[in-house]
């Protein structure tokens, strides 16, 4: 504490005073909780990894021991409540995956698209974009279980994001024909969040609707050519 006092920071002085008061109460657990609070303040997350340290103390190892006692039912209810209040999870990996899956479903449902920007943060402050990148990395390295892969597919997860910019699509020079193909493009973009099974059915129906043998539009050939160009993009991913 003496080395921290010399820094002269007002907030740190207050934290030191609190730590001294807690220390006087004689329960080391509350001192560790104070270190966890400091860790949370810095990292915006109280689920410290095993090797994490705070003020030179092995905070991650301490937190793991608390989880072990919690799981065995030997950690006092007061302490369990304090840890829960900070957002500490009994099994961070399982609970974080469940949280990410829930946030992904909500995002797809609300945004009507399956591509999550890497820097997207949900309304509950969950870093969904970073979580999505992590799942792709784990899957690519063969470290994502088949069960989790299936759960992600059911949540309309996109393994290979491919949201194409409009510059990738060529439209007819004729303004009226271009109006038809632009309308098709807009419709396809609005439906890209659907599952692959749904998108295949949608695409088949759209081809039939615009096929020259069925459609009475004089721009049917333009529409079919455009659909042929965008087929791979629309049906990309799982």
N, C-alpha and C positions, 0 to 999 in steps of 0.2 A: 504493500500500500504506500510505503514511503516514497517509492520511485514515481508513483502516479500522482501523489500530492504535489510534487515539484513541477508538474506540467502546468498547473494553474488554471486549467479549464473549469469553468463554473459548473457545468453539468457533471463533469467527472468528479468534482469535489463533492457534489451532492450524492453521487453514486457511492463514493468512498465512505461518506458519512453513514449512509444506509447500511453498507456492508459491515461497517464497524458495529453498528447497532445490532445487526443480525448475528454477527459473530459473538457478541456479548450474551445473546440468548442461548448460545451453546449448542445449536443444531446445525451441523455441517451441511445437511441436506439443503437448507435454505440458502446457504452460500453458493452451492452448486446451482440452485435454481436462479440465483442472481446472475451467474455466469451464462446460463442458458438464455436469460432475458437479454443480456448484452449481445449474445450471438444472434438472437432473433432480430434485434434492432439493426444489426449490421447486414445480415443476410436475408432479411424478410422471410425467414423460415426457421422454425424451431426444431425441425427434424435433422439434427446434425449427423453427418456420416461418422463412421466408427473412428476414423483418423483425425477428426476435427478437434481443434484446440481453441481455447479462449483464455487470454491472459497467461498463456504458457501452461495451462492445465488441460489434461486429456478429457475434454468434454464429451466427445463421441463415445469413448469407452464407458464413461459414467452413465450416459444416457442409455446405452445398450444394457447395462446392468439394471437400470430402472425398468426397462421393458421386460427383462427376464423375470424380475420380481412381480411385475404387473401381471404377466401371463400366468405365473404360478399362484397368483392371488395373495401374495405376501406383502404387497405394497399397500400402505395405509390409504384409506379412501380419500383423505385430505390431500395426499400427495398425487394420487391418480387424478383428482379433480383439477389440481393446479397444472399438471402436465397437459390434460385435455384442454384446459383453458388457453394454453399457449399453442394449441394445434398439434401437439405431439401425437403421433400415430403408433399403435401397438406394433403393426407390421407396415412400415412405410412403403415398401414396394407394392404390396397388395392394395393398400388403401390409396396410394398415389395413382395406380393404374385404374382403379375403380373411379376415382375422381376425374382423371383424364378422359375416360370413356364417357362419363356423364356429360362433361363439358363439350366433348366432340359431338355427341348426339344433339345437344342443345344448339350448338353452332350451326350444324347442318340444317336443322329444323328451322332456325330463325333466319339464317342467311341464304338458304336455298342454294348453296354451293358447297363443294367438297374440298376445295383448295383453301387451306388455312395459312395465312401469311406467317412467316417464321417469327415475327415479333408481336403476334396477336396476344393480347392479355384479356381474359374474360372479365365480366362485370364483378366476379367474385375474386379478382386479382390473381386468378390461376393463369400461369404462362403456357397457354395451350399451344402456341406456335412452337415453342421450344420442346414441349412434350411430344408433339407430332414428329419433329425431326429426330428425337431420341428413339421413338418406336421404329422409324424407318431404318435407323442405324443398327438397332438390335436385330431387326429382321434380316438385313443385308449380311450381318455377321453370323447369322444362324443361332442367335441367342434369344430369340423370341419364340415362346412355346406355340404349338399349333392351336392350343385352346385360345390363347390371346390373339393370335392372328385371325381366328374365326370370329371372335368377339369384335375385333376391329372392322372386319368385313361387314358384319351385321350392322355396324354403326356407320356404314358408308365411307370407310376410310379409303383414301386414295394413296396407293403405294408409290405411284409415279406421277407426281403433280404435273399437269400439262395444260394449263390454262392458256390457250393460244391468243396472242394479240391479234387485232383485226388486220394488221398488215400481212399476216400469213395467208389470208383469204383473198382470192382474186374474184372481183365481181364484174359482170358484163359492162361494156361501155355504154350500152343503151340505158338511159336513165330509168325507164319503166321496168326493164328486165332486172336492173340492179336493185330496184325497189323490192322486187319479189325475193331476190336472193338475200338481201339485207334483212327482210322480215323472217326468212328461214333461219338466218344466223342468230337473230335475237331470240327466236323461239328455242333453238338448240342450246344457247348459252344459259337460258333460264332453267333448262332441264338437266344441266350437267351434274347436278348434285345427286341425281337419282342413282339407284343401284345399276350394275351392269345389265342385269336381266330386264329391268324396266327400260333402260336406254335402248337395248336391242329391239324391244317391242315398239318403242316410240319411233325409232329410226325406220323400221319396216313399214309402219303405218304412214310415215311421212313420204317414203318413196312411192308407196301405192297412191297416195293422195296427189302427188305431183307427176306421176308417170304419164307420158304423152298418150298412152292408149286409154287412159282414164280421165285425165284432166282436160278441160276444154280451154285452158289458158294457152295463149299463143307463146307464152314464155316457159312452157313445160320443159322443153329441152334444156333451157338455161338452168332451170331449177334442178333437174336431174344431174346435170354436169356439176353443179355446185355441191349437191349432196354427195356425189362421188368424191369430190376433193376434200370434204370435211369429215368423211366417215371415220377414218383412223383417229382423228382428234376426238370426236364425240364418243367413240367407244373405247378410248384408252383407259387403262386402269381396271381395277376389279369392281 
